[in-house]
Amino acid sequence: MAGYLSRHLHQKIMTIKGNIHSIESCGTVDGPGIRFVIFMQGCPMRCQYCHNPDSWTTNANKLMTVDEIMQKYDGVKEFVQSGGITVTGGEPLLQINFVTELFKAAKSKNIHTALDTSGITFNPQNTETIDELLKYTDLVLLDIKHINNEEHKKLTGCSNQNILKFAQYLSEKGIPMWIRHVVVKDITLNKEYLTELGKFIKTLKTVKALDVLPYHDMAIPKYEALNINYPLKNTPPTTKQQAIWARDVIINTMKKESNL
């Protein structure tokens, strides 16, 4: 019986395919250590500062099985053993069944797994599929685009309500999180919003790191090549000093909340 189940699982892994945007063999910013990073194709959000607009469409790009990806990992594993595998996007939760099978395969080899997501697809009324994925997920890199719901809609085209609920759900489940937040002049580089974000993050029990990332405009050539309007073409890149200031506002707010 055990042999049959093992063969059945392998057949399932062999047949399910992921729609892959690209793969980075030695990523250094997508989780702890040096990472093997899989960028999934497809995203429901339209973030104004997105640097991968070519990842938005769900049309088939490069279809790969879990075995094919693990073979690519094996080819570079000596370089990424200190890190692990990160799945990002696009939005990886659009292909949650594939990511679950990939993480199962990774954990069977004791490989650290990280999920880089906005949480946009989270449905608090139906958590069965996300619960299955989280069984094999060591770390979630959660991108909170904007703490204010109306501003989030302007920035991404989507509400942030289920995103914030997803953060709370991860906290309740005891899943380690890194919070990521991009600061953009006149959008998120705002003391009121940063303070609100700090108060929210303080309510989460499993946050292990906070990445405050400066907005950059290096994706403009991609938008031009795809004939897509770049909405922030008149917005200057955020400086390192501004990003440090923003992070300080968030951290100091969290400290104040601790003292209340």
N, C-alpha and C positions, 0 to 999 in steps of 0.2 A: 504493500500500500504506500509506504513512504517513497519507494522508488517511482511509483506511478505519479504521486504528487509532485516529486522533483522534476520529472519529465514534463508534466503538465505545465508547471511554472515556467520551465525553460522555453517550452513552445509558445507560451503567452508572451514572454519577453522577446522571443525571436520575431513574432508577427506584429506586435504593436510598433508603430513608427511615429517619430516626432518630426514636426516641421521645424527645421533648424535654420536660423538666420546665419550663424557663423560660430566658430569655435576659436578660443584663445588659449594657447597651450600653457602660458606662464603668466597669469594675471597676478597683480600685486595689490589691487585695491578692492577686491571683491570678496573679502573675508580674511581670516587669519592665515598667515603664511603665503606661500606661492600656490596659486590655484589653477586648476583646469576649468575654464569657464565656458559654459555652453549658453549661447544666446538663442532663445526661442523666437520663432516668428509669430507675429500677431500681437496687437495690443488694442484694447477698446478706448484707451485714453488718448488725448491729443495735447499733451503737455507743450506749452508754447516754447519751452527751451529744450525739447527733446533732441538729443544728438544722434538718434538712429531713426529718422522718419521712414527709412526703407524697411524698418521692422514692423510697421503698423499693420500692413495688409496680412490677412490670413491665407492668401493664395499660396499654394504650394511653392516652397523655395527649394530646400534640400531635405528630402525625406531620409531619415536614418533610424535604424533599430537601436535598441539598448546595447546589444552585442557590438554593433559597429562603433558606437561611441566608447564603450569600455575598451575596445581594441585600440582606439586612438589614445585613450588615457594610458593604457599599458605601454605605449610607445614613448611616453614622456614621464612615466611615474617616478623615475629616479630624481627628476627635477621638482616634482610637486608633492613628494611624500610628506614634507613638513606642513603642507596645507591641506588640499583636498579638492573636492568638486563643488563648483558653484553653478547653479542654474539661474539665469537671468533672462532679460528679454530686450524688447517686447515685454509681454506679460506671461510668465511661465505658467501661471495658474489657469490660463486658457487651455493648456494641455496637461491638466493635472494627472490624468491617468498615466500618461507617458512618464512624467516626472516622478511619479510614485514608483513605477517599475525601475526607473533609472536609479533612484535612491536606494531601493531594495538591493539592487545589484551592487551598488557601491558599499552599502553597509555589510553585505556578505563578505566583502574583502577588507572590512575595517577602515574604510575611507571616510574621512570627515565630509559631511554634506552641509551645504549652505544654500538657502533659497532666498534670492533677491527679488522682492515683489513689492507692488504697491498695495496688495490686498484688495484690489478693486472688485474682484469676483466673489468675495466672501459673502456667504448667505447665513446669517445667524440662525435661521430656521431649518437649515439643512447642512449639518456639519460632518456627515458621514465620510464624504470623500476627502475633505481636508484633514480629518482626524487620522485617516489611513496614511496620508502623506506625512503628517507630523510624527508618526511613529518612527520614521526613518530620516528625520530632519534634525541635525544637530544645532543649527543656527538659522535664524531668519533675519535677513537684512531688510528692514521695513522702510520703504520710502514714503515719508509723509510730505506730500507736496505743499499743502497749505492747511493750517489749523482751522481757518475760518471757512465754513461751508460755502457761502456765497462766493468768496474769493477763489475757493478751490474750483468751483464750477467755471468761473471765468478763465482760470489758468489751464484747466485740463478738459473741460467739457463734461465733467462728471461730479457727482456729490462725493463728499468724503465720509459720509455717515457710516457706511459699512467698513471703510478703511479703519476708522477709529475703533469701531467695534471689534475688528480683527485684532488690533493691537491689544485691546483689553482681553480678548479671548486667549491670545498667546500668553499673556501674563497669568491668567487664571490656570492655564494648562502647564505652566512652568517651563515654557519654551524660551531659551535664551534669544535675546534680540539685540541687534545693532540698529539704532534709529539713524536714518539718513535724511538730510534736509538741505535743499538747494536754496541759497539766498540770492535774490534778484532785486535790484534797485526798483523801488516803487511797487513791488509786488510782495515779496517776503522779507526784504531788508527793512523791517519795521518793528520798532520796539514793542508796540502793543501786541502785535501778532507773535513775536518771539517770546514775550512774557506768557502769553496764553499757551503757546506750545510747551514752554517749560513747566507750566502747571500741569498740563496733561501728561507729559512724560513722567513727572514725579509720581503719578498714580500707578504707573506700571512697575511691577515687582521684578521683572527679569531683564531689564535693560543693562547690557554689558558695555556698551560703547555708544558714543554720539558723534556722528560724522556731519559736520556742517560744511557743505561744499560750495565754493564760489561759482556762480554762473559764468559760463564762457560762451563765446559765439563761434567756436571753431567748426560748427556744423553747417554754417551758411553755404559753403560750396555744395554740400549734399542736397540742400533744399533747392539750390539753383539747378543742379543736375536733374533733379526729379520734377522741376517746374512747380514747386510748392512754395507758396508765400511764406516767408520767415517773419513771424509776427513781432519779434523782438529786435528787428534790425536797427532800431534807434536806441536800444538799451545798452549802455556800456557794460563791459564785463565787470564782475565784482572783484575787488582787490582782495589780496590775502588778508590785509589789515581789517577790512570790512567783515570778512568771514570770521576772523578771530573775535572781533567785537560782538558779532551775532551769537557766536557760541558762548561767549562770556555772559551775555544777557540770559540765555537759556539756563546755563549752569547756575548762575547766581539766583535766578528765580527758583530753581529746584532746591537750592540750599535754604532759601527763605521759607519755602513751603515746609521743609523739614523742621524748622524752628518754631512753627506755629503751634 
